[in-house]
């Protein structure tokens, strides 16, 4: 009898309430869900902030680079055979911040008759020079210009000038002399129209390389 009979203490022992335990589990799950929901917006905000920072930094770098170099597409035939239509070149926009343009430099500048257009030409005369075209030859300060670079000759019978290049001016010509609108047409250009010096050919790839500038003035040769 004693083996089958439970003590009075056992009869009044409280048993776990299944419904209550389930409620506690549900509350715990809900709390975890709320915590996760709070984490997700925070993580999303971090991603948005990082994306914005990356875009802003990229824009700043792009603008800084544009202040130093700029790419140009050759749009005409005026510099053949040195440059051909469709080629791309990078222009060094700070080349003349710490120096002066020289005869023989290839530069990009705004068309003095329409500053929305850009031209690429070679510097022939610098301030103080007198430039004249006659007998299929370019004369600077009365002396024939030493043009030891590929170019297309001036047509017979062309006479132009003399032009006196003033302070802050440059006299420019295309290497394709018969097919170039340059200082023979619109006169010397103001240096503040200069965008920069042609620096690097980048396209097509078979022309990739540093742009070579001609030395048109050995020391003292063309000085007045």
trRosetta pair geometry for C-beta under 8 A, 3 or more apart (Angstrom, degrees):
i j d omega theta_ij theta_ji phi_ij phi_ji
1 4 6.4 -67 -151 42 32 97
1 5 6.0 20 159 -16 69 120
2 5 5.9 -66 -138 40 29 108
6 10 4.3 -101 173 77 113 136
6 11 6.0 134 105 -56 119 81
7 10 4.9 101 59 2 77 100
7 11 7.4 -137 100 -9 46 85
8 11 5.6 -51 -156 27 39 116
8 12 6.9 12 158 -1 68 107
9 12 6.6 -78 -158 46 30 93
9 13 6.8 49 148 -50 67 96
10 13 5.6 -35 -152 -3 38 119
16 20 7.7 -138 178 62 70 109
16 21 6.2 28 170 -44 113 128
17 20 3.8 57 91 12 115 116
17 21 6.6 168 87 -15 61 82
18 21 5.8 -56 -150 35 32 111
18 22 6.4 31 154 -20 65 106
19 22 5.8 -55 -151 35 31 112
19 23 6.5 35 151 -22 64 105
20 23 5.6 -53 -152 32 33 114
20 24 6.6 34 152 -20 65 103
21 24 5.7 -54 -153 33 33 112
21 25 6.6 34 150 -19 65 102
22 25 5.7 -52 -153 34 35 112
22 26 6.4 35 150 -20 66 105
23 26 5.6 -54 -150 35 33 112
23 27 6.3 33 152 -19 66 105
24 27 5.7 -53 -147 35 32 111
24 28 6.4 35 153 -21 65 105
25 28 5.6 -55 -150 35 32 112
25 29 6.3 31 153 -19 66 105
26 29 5.7 -54 -148 36 31 111
26 30 6.3 32 153 -20 65 106
27 30 5.6 -53 -147 36 31 113
27 31 6.4 35 153 -22 64 104
28 31 5.7 -53 -151 33 30 112
28 32 6.5 29 152 -17 64 105
29 32 5.7 -55 -151 36 32 110
29 33 6.3 35 151 -22 66 105
30 33 5.6 -52 -148 33 33 114
30 34 6.5 34 153 -20 65 103
31 34 5.8 -53 -152 33 32 111
31 35 6.5 32 150 -19 64 105
32 35 5.6 -55 -151 36 34 113
32 36 6.3 33 152 -19 67 104
33 36 5.7 -53 -148 37 32 110
33 37 6.2 35 151 -22 65 105
34 37 5.5 -52 -148 34 31 114
34 38 6.5 33 152 -21 63 103
35 38 5.8 -54 -154 33 31 111
35 39 6.6 31 149 -21 64 104
36 39 5.6 -54 -151 33 36 112
36 40 6.5 41 153 -28 67 101
37 40 5.9 -46 -149 24 33 114
37 41 7.6 27 160 -10 60 97
38 41 6.9 -57 -161 34 33 102
38 42 6.9 28 149 -14 63 113
39 42 5.7 -67 -157 41 36 113
39 43 6.1 34 153 -20 73 108
40 43 5.8 -56 -146 37 31 110
40 44 6.2 31 156 -19 65 107
41 44 5.5 -56 -145 39 33 114
41 45 6.2 37 156 -23 67 103
42 45 5.8 -52 -149 32 30 112
42 46 6.8 33 151 -21 62 102
43 46 5.7 -51 -154 31 34 114
43 47 6.7 34 150 -18 65 103
44 47 5.7 -54 -152 34 35 112
44 48 6.4 34 152 -18 67 105
45 48 5.7 -53 -147 37 34 111
45 49 6.2 35 154 -21 66 106
46 49 5.8 -55 -146 37 29 111
46 50 6.3 28 156 -18 64 107
47 50 5.9 -56 -148 37 29 110
47 51 6.4 30 154 -20 63 107
48 51 5.7 -56 -150 35 30 112
48 52 6.3 29 154 -18 66 106
49 52 5.8 -55 -148 37 31 110
49 53 6.3 31 154 -19 65 108
50 53 5.7 -54 -146 37 31 113
50 54 6.3 34 154 -22 64 105
51 54 5.8 -55 -150 34 30 112
51 55 6.5 27 154 -17 65 106
52 55 5.8 -56 -148 37 31 109
52 56 6.2 28 156 -17 66 108
53 56 5.9 -56 -144 39 29 109
53 57 6.1 28 158 -18 65 109
54 57 5.9 -57 -145 38 27 109
54 58 6.2 28 156 -19 63 109
55 58 5.8 -56 -147 37 28 112
55 59 6.3 30 154 -21 64 107
56 59 5.7 -55 -149 35 31 112
56 60 6.4 31 153 -20 65 104
57 60 5.7 -52 -149 35 32 111
57 61 6.4 31 154 -17 65 105
58 61 5.8 -54 -148 37 31 110
58 62 6.2 35 152 -22 65 107
59 62 5.6 -53 -147 35 30 114
59 63 6.4 28 156 -17 65 106
60 63 5.9 -57 -148 37 29 108
60 64 6.3 30 154 -19 64 107
61 64 5.7 -56 -148 37 31 112
61 65 6.3 30 154 -19 65 106
62 65 5.8 -57 -150 36 29 109
62 66 6.3 30 152 -21 64 107
63 66 5.5 -52 -147 35 33 114
63 67 6.8 38 152 -24 62 100
64 67 5.7 -52 -159 27 34 113
64 68 7.0 17 150 -8 64 108
65 68 5.8 -69 -156 42 38 104
65 69 6.2 -39 174 48 79 88
66 69 7.6 -81 -117 70 24 49
66 70 6.0 54 -150 -87 66 91
67 93 6.7 -136 163 84 37 140
67 94 7.8 47 139 -54 75 108
68 92 7.5 -32 165 -147 68 60
68 93 5.9 176 -178 48 17 102
68 94 5.7 -31 -135 -9 67 119
69 90 5.0 2 -176 -179 119 109
69 91 6.5 151 -157 72 64 48
69 92 6.1 -28 -101 -100 82 46
69 93 6.3 -165 -88 2 25 94
69 196 7.9 -158 -123 120 47 169
69 199 7.0 -81 -125 43 108 147
70 90 7.1 150 74 -155 28 63
70 91 5.1 -22 63 54 81 102
70 93 6.0 61 -1 -47 102 121
70 195 7.0 -78 55 166 136 122
70 196 7.1 136 33 25 101 139
71 88 5.7 5 -175 -177 109 108
71 89 7.2 162 -150 85 62 34
71 90 5.4 -40 -94 -96 68 65
71 91 7.5 167 -98 8 18 81
71 202 6.9 -57 -125 37 115 142
72 88 6.9 162 82 -152 39 62
72 89 5.6 -18 60 62 90 82
72 90 7.8 147 16 -105 75 19
72 91 5.8 43 -6 -25 118 118
72 108 5.7 171 -27 -113 167 155
72 118 6.5 -103 -133 103 132 143
72 120 7.0 150 118 -62 146 122
73 86 7.1 -22 -171 -142 99 25
73 87 7.4 158 -153 84 56 36
73 88 5.4 -32 -97 -96 65 77
74 79 7.0 -100 -142 45 127 122
74 83 5.1 -169 -103 153 153 115
74 84 6.5 120 96 94 148 30
74 85 5.5 -138 114 -117 98 33
74 86 6.5 -32 68 31 92 26
74 87 4.6 23 17 55 126 83
74 88 7.5 -136 -2 -75 79 28
74 89 7.0 63 -46 -3 96 105
74 120 6.5 -63 -113 28 86 145
75 85 6.6 19 -178 -135 14 89
76 79 7.9 98 87 7 81 80
76 85 6.2 -49 -179 -91 3 104
77 80 5.1 -24 -173 -7 77 122
77 84 7.5 1 -120 -141 67 57
77 85 5.9 -41 -71 -38 67 110
77 176 5.7 -37 137 49 79 174
77 179 5.6 -10 97 118 109 134
78 119 7.5 -24 66 -158 152 98
78 120 7.5 154 77 71 109 75
78 121 7.1 -41 127 -92 125 82
78 174 3.5 -89 164 -129 94 156
78 175 7.6 113 142 40 57 62
78 176 5.2 -149 -162 51 30 110
78 179 6.2 -137 -102 114 58 75
78 180 3.8 104 -152 -112 100 85
78 181 6.9 -79 -102 27 142 62
78 182 7.2 148 -176 -51 133 103
79 82 5.0 -73 160 66 93 102
79 83 4.1 15 101 47 125 102
79 106 7.6 72 -142 -142 138 120
79 120 5.6 -39 -39 104 145 105
79 121 7.1 -150 -81 -103 103 40
79 122 7.6 127 -125 -28 99 94
79 174 5.3 -110 -74 -155 55 90
79 175 5.0 59 -156 27 54 103
79 176 6.2 -73 -30 -2 5 97
79 180 7.6 89 -59 -104 48 122
80 83 6.9 -99 -74 71 47 46
80 84 5.8 57 -96 -94 96 68
80 152 6.8 27 99 -18 84 126
80 175 6.7 -151 76 88 26 104
80 176 4.5 44 54 -67 78 125
80 179 7.8 6 41 69 109 121
81 84 7.6 -1 -148 -64 50 92
81 150 4.8 -67 69 145 109 128
81 151 7.5 -151 29 -96 81 24
81 152 7.1 114 -16 -43 85 94
81 175 7.0 -98 33 122 48 130
81 176 7.6 113 -26 -75 48 91
82 106 7.2 -158 143 -97 146 143
82 122 7.9 84 30 -54 166 123
82 149 7.2 23 -83 152 119 114
82 150 6.0 161 -66 79 74 102
82 151 7.4 -3 -30 -85 107 70
82 175 4.7 100 2 17 117 164
83 87 5.6 -132 -164 58 85 141
83 89 7.1 -46 -125 -39 133 134
83 106 8.0 128 -26 -164 129 146
83 120 6.5 -28 62 110 160 143
83 175 7.8 123 22 31 79 129
84 87 5.4 98 64 -21 69 116
86 204 8.0 16 124 -32 103 95
87 201 6.4 -36 178 -146 120 103
87 203 6.4 169 -156 92 53 65
87 204 7.0 -80 -112 2 75 67
87 207 6.2 -49 -130 79 122 157
88 201 7.4 116 84 -162 55 57
88 202 5.0 -52 100 66 105 93
88 203 3.9 34 32 44 112 105
89 108 8.0 175 88 -52 121 127
89 120 7.6 93 45 -115 143 152
89 198 5.2 -11 156 -149 146 99
89 199 7.2 141 170 48 94 56
89 200 6.6 155 -161 81 68 43
89 201 5.4 -39 -102 -99 81 53
89 202 6.8 149 -114 10 26 83
89 211 6.6 43 -147 -61 126 131
90 198 8.0 115 80 -159 43 54
90 199 5.1 -53 96 66 88 105
90 200 4.3 5 43 55 111 97
90 202 5.9 72 -27 -27 97 122
91 108 4.9 -57 -111 22 147 135
91 195 5.9 22 143 116 152 110
91 196 4.2 123 156 77 100 116
91 197 6.7 154 -162 73 74 30
91 198 5.9 -46 -106 -97 75 44
91 199 6.2 137 -133 5 20 96
92 95 4.2 86 108 -49 114 105
92 196 5.0 -165 85 170 44 122
92 197 4.9 -19 59 62 102 87
92 198 7.8 20 15 106 83 5
92 199 4.1 100 -29 -59 100 133
93 195 6.3 -60 -112 162 89 69
93 196 3.9 -90 -95 -69 43 138
94 97 4.6 -26 -167 -6 76 127
94 98 7.8 27 160 2 88 90
94 196 7.3 3 1 -122 32 118
95 99 7.1 -62 156 57 63 109
95 196 5.6 114 14 -163 109 83
95 197 3.8 -29 40 14 171 120
95 199 7.4 -165 -65 -73 127 108
96 99 5.9 -97 -129 74 49 68
96 100 6.7 51 -145 -124 97 20
96 101 5.9 -15 -103 -54 132 76
96 191 7.8 -135 146 -177 156 114
96 194 6.7 25 28 110 152 141
96 196 7.4 -163 10 -128 97 56
96 197 7.0 129 -32 -32 92 107
100 126 7.5 75 151 -155 115 136
101 105 5.4 -122 -160 43 84 150
101 107 6.8 -19 -128 -60 128 143
101 123 5.5 169 160 -90 118 164
101 126 6.4 -178 93 -110 91 108
101 170 5.9 -17 90 -98 153 135
101 191 7.0 -159 1 -126 131 112
101 194 7.1 -139 -63 -109 137 166
101 197 7.8 174 -113 -80 86 107
102 105 5.2 110 60 -31 71 110
102 123 6.7 135 94 82 35 141
102 126 7.1 -36 -134 -63 29 141
102 213 7.6 90 76 148 110 136
102 216 7.9 158 145 42 86 91
102 217 7.0 -139 -178 40 93 120
103 123 5.5 -132 -121 113 36 97
103 124 6.3 29 -141 -161 93 20
103 125 7.0 21 -100 -87 104 20
103 126 6.0 -102 -52 -22 83 106
103 140 7.5 30 -120 -128 149 174
103 145 8.0 -141 179 -144 134 111
103 216 3.9 -102 133 72 108 115
103 217 4.5 90 50 -18 132 117
103 222 7.1 27 -6 54 166 153
104 122 6.5 -22 -149 -174 28 107
104 123 6.4 -32 29 67 25 88
104 149 7.7 130 -144 -15 98 146
104 213 5.3 105 131 163 93 85
104 214 3.7 -128 -151 82 111 74
104 215 5.6 -103 13 -90 176 13
104 216 3.9 175 -55 -6 101 98
104 217 7.1 -144 -13 5 113 82
105 122 7.0 160 83 -153 37 63
105 123 4.7 23 53 17 85 122
105 197 5.7 -68 -174 -126 116 109
105 213 5.1 -3 -110 -149 49 135
106 120 6.7 22 176 180 96 94
106 121 7.4 -166 -147 103 64 25
106 122 5.3 -37 -95 -95 67 73
106 123 7.9 -137 -75 0 22 78
106 197 6.9 96 77 -164 60 70
106 198 4.2 -35 106 33 108 127
106 211 5.9 -102 56 160 134 134
106 213 5.9 -142 4 -105 83 85
107 120 7.2 -172 94 -144 36 58
107 121 6.6 -19 60 64 78 67
107 122 7.7 127 16 -115 74 25
107 123 6.2 55 -1 -43 118 99
107 170 7.7 18 40 126 154 163
107 172 7.1 -96 54 -112 109 134
107 194 5.6 -41 176 -142 136 105
107 195 7.5 149 173 50 86 72
107 196 7.0 -170 -149 104 80 27
107 197 5.6 -51 -101 -104 74 53
107 198 6.7 -142 -93 -12 19 83
108 118 5.5 19 180 173 101 118
108 119 7.1 170 -150 85 57 40
108 120 5.1 -27 -96 -94 75 79
108 194 7.6 108 82 -162 48 62
108 195 4.5 -40 100 56 96 120
108 196 6.0 5 49 57 98 67
108 197 7.9 176 14 -104 77 8
108 198 6.4 109 -29 -64 93 81
109 118 6.9 164 84 -152 24 75
109 119 5.9 -22 64 60 76 87
109 121 7.3 -44 26 30 108 102
109 172 7.3 -170 26 -26 139 167
109 189 6.0 95 138 137 155 158
109 193 4.6 62 -176 124 107 93
109 194 4.7 -46 -99 -103 102 48
109 195 5.9 -169 -97 1 36 80
110 115 4.2 23 168 -144 132 74
110 116 7.9 64 -152 -9 103 14
110 117 7.1 114 -159 77 62 50
110 118 5.9 -51 -98 -100 48 67
110 119 7.8 73 175 16 8 82
110 193 4.5 -118 50 -164 89 91
110 195 6.8 112 -36 -47 75 98
111 114 4.8 3 92 59 124 71
111 115 6.5 -153 64 -87 67 30
111 116 7.8 -33 45 55 108 47
111 117 4.1 9 6 80 132 102
111 118 6.9 -134 -21 -90 82 15
111 119 5.4 100 -77 -24 79 108
112 115 7.4 18 -124 -73 23 78
112 186 5.4 163 59 151 121 140
112 189 5.4 -153 -49 -122 125 92
112 190 7.2 117 -106 18 117 87
112 193 6.1 -54 -79 -98 79 165
113 186 6.0 -120 -36 -113 109 142
114 117 4.8 45 98 13 105 109
115 193 7.2 -123 -118 -132 98 100
118 195 6.4 1 -136 -19 125 146
119 172 7.8 128 113 116 125 145
119 181 7.8 -111 -117 84 140 89
119 182 7.7 164 164 -103 148 72
120 198 6.5 64 -149 -65 116 128
121 172 3.8 87 110 164 136 118
121 173 6.1 154 -173 73 114 14
121 174 5.3 -80 -120 -73 86 61
121 180 7.3 115 -114 -174 103 127
121 182 5.4 130 -125 -121 145 116
121 183 8.0 140 152 -16 160 90
122 172 6.5 151 73 -156 34 78
122 173 6.1 -32 63 69 87 67
122 174 7.2 116 14 -122 87 21
122 175 6.1 73 -9 -57 131 83
122 214 7.1 23 -157 30 134 116
123 126 6.8 41 169 -68 122 83
123 170 5.4 -64 -127 -171 102 121
123 171 7.3 94 -161 71 62 53
123 172 5.7 -47 -98 -99 46 79
123 216 8.0 -160 95 33 77 140
124 131 6.0 81 118 -123 115 142
124 138 6.2 -89 -158 176 134 148
124 140 6.8 -160 160 -76 85 124
124 145 6.7 -35 -156 -117 96 159
124 171 5.0 -67 70 105 94 96
124 172 6.4 149 8 -118 89 22
124 173 5.0 37 -32 8 135 107
124 183 7.3 -138 40 40 119 137
124 216 7.2 -96 -132 144 50 168
125 129 3.7 -150 -157 87 99 140
125 130 7.7 -155 -138 49 141 5
125 131 4.3 -103 -49 -50 144 125
125 140 5.8 -177 -94 -124 91 111
125 163 7.2 168 46 91 164 108
125 165 4.4 -176 132 -39 117 145
125 170 6.9 154 83 -168 64 49
125 171 3.2 25 45 37 108 122
125 183 7.7 -125 36 98 110 166
125 188 7.1 -78 83 -103 117 111
126 129 5.6 92 51 -12 51 121
126 165 6.4 145 111 117 15 152
126 170 6.4 -14 -110 -116 53 75
126 171 7.8 -103 -42 23 26 83
127 165 5.6 -133 -107 124 30 101
127 166 6.5 -26 -130 125 86 27
127 167 5.1 53 -144 -111 134 39
127 168 6.7 58 -83 -3 129 27
127 169 6.1 115 -88 50 79 70
127 170 7.9 -52 -42 -76 67 54
128 165 6.6 -27 35 78 28 95
128 224 6.1 -132 157 8 104 131
129 140 5.4 -29 -164 -162 121 99
129 141 5.9 -88 -143 -45 73 93
129 164 7.8 173 94 -151 44 46
129 165 4.6 22 57 27 83 125
129 171 6.7 -108 84 15 124 128
129 222 7.1 9 -116 149 111 116
129 224 7.5 -171 -105 -42 45 111
130 140 7.2 142 74 -160 51 48
130 141 5.7 106 44 -87 85 48
130 142 7.3 33 77 -32 116 71
130 161 7.8 131 171 176 75 126
130 162 5.1 12 177 179 101 125
130 163 7.0 165 -156 79 54 43
130 164 5.3 -21 -103 -98 81 66
130 165 7.4 -148 -77 6 31 79
130 224 7.6 85 4 -91 98 124
131 138 6.9 -19 -162 -171 95 95
131 139 7.1 150 -156 83 45 58
131 140 5.6 -13 -101 -103 73 73
131 161 5.6 -123 106 -112 66 155
131 162 6.6 152 77 -155 37 71
131 163 4.8 -16 60 57 92 97
131 165 6.6 59 -8 -36 108 106
131 171 4.8 -175 -2 141 156 170
131 183 7.5 42 84 111 151 134
132 138 7.7 151 81 -159 43 50
132 139 4.6 -15 64 62 91 107
132 160 7.1 172 -160 90 49 59
132 161 3.8 -150 -113 96 59 131
132 162 4.1 -43 -74 -94 105 79
132 163 7.3 170 -73 14 54 67
133 137 7.4 176 -150 85 56 40
133 138 5.6 -24 -100 -103 78 64
133 139 7.4 -174 -82 19 28 78
133 154 6.2 -170 -168 -134 116 159
133 158 6.1 -33 134 123 120 99
133 159 6.4 168 96 -150 78 30
133 160 4.0 20 46 48 116 96
133 161 5.8 113 13 12 71 113
133 184 6.4 -6 3 -107 149 123
134 137 6.6 -22 77 57 52 81
134 139 6.9 -15 35 -1 91 120
134 158 7.9 -147 -108 99 36 59
134 159 5.0 28 -101 -120 84 84
134 160 7.8 -160 -55 33 66 53
134 161 7.9 -110 -32 57 92 99
136 153 5.8 13 -170 174 112 109
136 154 4.6 176 -142 73 57 98
136 155 7.4 -128 -103 97 93 14
136 156 6.0 -30 -60 -92 114 55
136 158 7.3 88 -86 45 54 96
137 144 5.1 -47 178 -128 130 103
137 145 7.4 166 176 29 79 81
137 154 7.2 -127 -29 36 19 135
138 144 7.2 100 75 -157 52 59
138 145 4.2 -16 91 16 102 131
138 147 7.0 85 38 -45 118 129
138 154 7.4 143 -47 -34 81 140
138 173 7.2 -128 -99 7 147 165
139 142 6.1 -3 171 -138 118 14
139 143 6.4 149 -156 68 79 23
139 144 5.8 -49 -99 -90 71 43
139 145 6.8 -152 -100 -23 18 83
140 143 6.2 -34 68 63 65 79
140 145 5.2 74 -3 -79 108 95
140 216 8.0 81 8 148 156 115
140 217 7.9 -74 97 -89 151 104
140 222 4.9 7 106 -154 117 131
141 222 5.2 137 33 -174 127 75
141 223 7.2 -159 152 110 177 11
141 224 5.0 -139 -132 -82 128 77
143 221 7.1 -146 111 156 158 80
143 222 5.9 -141 60 -110 126 75
145 216 6.0 -8 -170 -167 100 112
145 222 7.6 25 -109 -94 69 139
146 216 6.2 169 67 -149 78 57
146 218 7.5 21 35 -7 152 99
146 221 7.4 -23 -2 145 127 154
147 151 6.0 -55 166 28 128 139
147 214 7.4 18 -145 169 55 159
147 216 7.0 9 -91 -117 58 102
148 214 6.9 161 68 -150 67 115
149 175 7.4 -84 112 -124 108 123
149 212 7.9 -177 -128 111 122 109
149 214 4.2 -90 -35 -86 141 131
150 175 6.9 46 105 178 69 136
151 175 4.1 -123 -117 -166 89 84
151 176 7.3 -145 -161 -67 71 31
151 177 6.5 65 161 -25 108 100
152 175 6.7 92 16 139 76 69
152 176 4.8 25 34 -134 126 55
152 177 5.5 -151 90 26 76 80
152 178 6.0 -75 124 13 119 95
152 179 7.6 10 81 23 145 92
153 177 6.2 -62 145 47 17 135
153 178 7.7 31 84 -35 50 101
154 158 5.3 -120 171 57 105 133
154 177 4.5 -82 -79 146 61 146
154 178 7.1 149 -137 -64 33 70
155 158 5.2 93 68 -26 81 118
155 177 7.5 -167 -13 114 67 103
155 178 5.1 84 -40 -105 103 104
160 163 7.8 -10 143 -26 88 108
160 184 4.5 -16 -169 -143 163 102
161 184 7.7 -75 -39 -119 90 77
163 171 6.0 136 98 -107 134 133
163 183 6.8 -171 95 151 175 113
163 187 6.5 173 -136 -142 132 72
163 188 6.2 158 161 -36 128 98
165 169 5.0 -158 -170 95 76 108
165 170 6.8 24 -153 -125 127 18
165 171 5.0 -100 -84 -27 121 105
165 188 4.9 146 -121 -103 74 149
166 169 4.6 68 60 8 73 133
166 188 6.6 162 22 84 79 151
168 190 6.0 3 137 -150 98 77
168 191 5.1 -116 -172 16 64 111
168 192 7.4 5 179 -20 112 88
169 188 4.0 53 167 145 125 129
169 189 6.5 152 -155 75 76 33
169 190 6.0 -51 -100 -99 71 42
169 191 6.6 -130 -90 -31 18 82
170 183 7.9 -127 116 -72 62 141
170 188 6.2 160 73 -162 27 90
170 189 5.6 -25 61 60 84 86
170 191 6.0 97 -18 -84 105 78
170 194 7.3 60 14 -64 145 122
171 183 4.6 -177 -155 117 68 172
171 188 4.9 -57 -78 -100 71 87
171 189 7.9 149 -95 14 27 73
172 182 5.4 -124 105 -165 77 107
172 183 5.1 128 48 -25 57 111
172 189 6.2 -9 7 11 117 121
173 177 6.8 10 168 -107 119 79
173 180 6.4 90 -176 110 65 145
173 182 4.6 121 -118 121 45 161
173 183 6.3 -75 -64 32 69 96
173 184 6.8 53 -107 -19 99 103
174 177 6.8 178 84 -81 78 35
174 179 7.4 -77 98 90 142 58
174 180 2.8 -160 40 -126 129 145
174 181 7.8 49 -13 39 130 36
174 182 5.3 -160 -11 -50 81 130
175 180 7.6 131 41 -63 33 149
176 179 4.7 -34 135 60 116 91
176 180 5.3 142 78 -47 77 105
177 180 6.2 -59 -124 22 22 120
181 185 4.9 -39 -158 26 74 158
181 186 7.3 53 164 -12 90 105
182 185 6.2 108 53 18 34 96
182 186 7.5 -119 147 31 20 89
183 186 6.5 -76 -119 66 37 67
183 187 5.8 -15 -160 155 75 12
183 188 5.6 34 -142 -81 125 39
183 189 6.7 -108 -89 -20 100 84
186 189 7.3 43 105 -75 111 86
189 193 5.3 -88 169 54 114 138
189 194 7.7 123 116 -56 123 79
190 193 5.3 101 73 -9 79 101
191 194 5.5 -27 -168 -1 57 119
196 199 7.6 -30 138 -27 116 107
197 213 7.6 -27 -171 -74 117 139
198 211 4.5 -62 124 98 99 177
198 213 8.0 150 67 -76 93 96
199 210 7.1 -54 169 -143 58 71
199 211 5.9 172 164 22 6 113
200 208 7.9 7 175 -162 89 68
200 209 7.3 -152 -150 112 69 21
200 210 6.0 -41 -103 -105 70 48
200 211 6.5 -116 -68 -14 20 89
201 207 4.8 -83 147 128 143 96
201 208 5.7 -159 99 -122 88 28
201 209 5.6 8 47 50 107 60
201 210 7.9 -76 14 -4 81 3
201 211 6.2 120 -32 -69 85 81
202 208 6.2 35 -130 -117 31 87
203 207 7.5 32 129 57 16 105
203 208 7.7 26 -66 -77 30 84
204 207 5.6 84 65 14 70 99
204 208 7.9 -93 114 -39 43 79
205 208 5.3 -14 -158 -27 49 118
215 218 6.8 65 146 -69 113 61
216 222 7.7 3 132 -11 82 150
217 221 5.7 -170 -161 57 58 106
217 222 4.8 -80 -126 26 101 119
218 221 4.3 74 63 -26 83 132
220 223 5.1 -51 -144 9 47 125
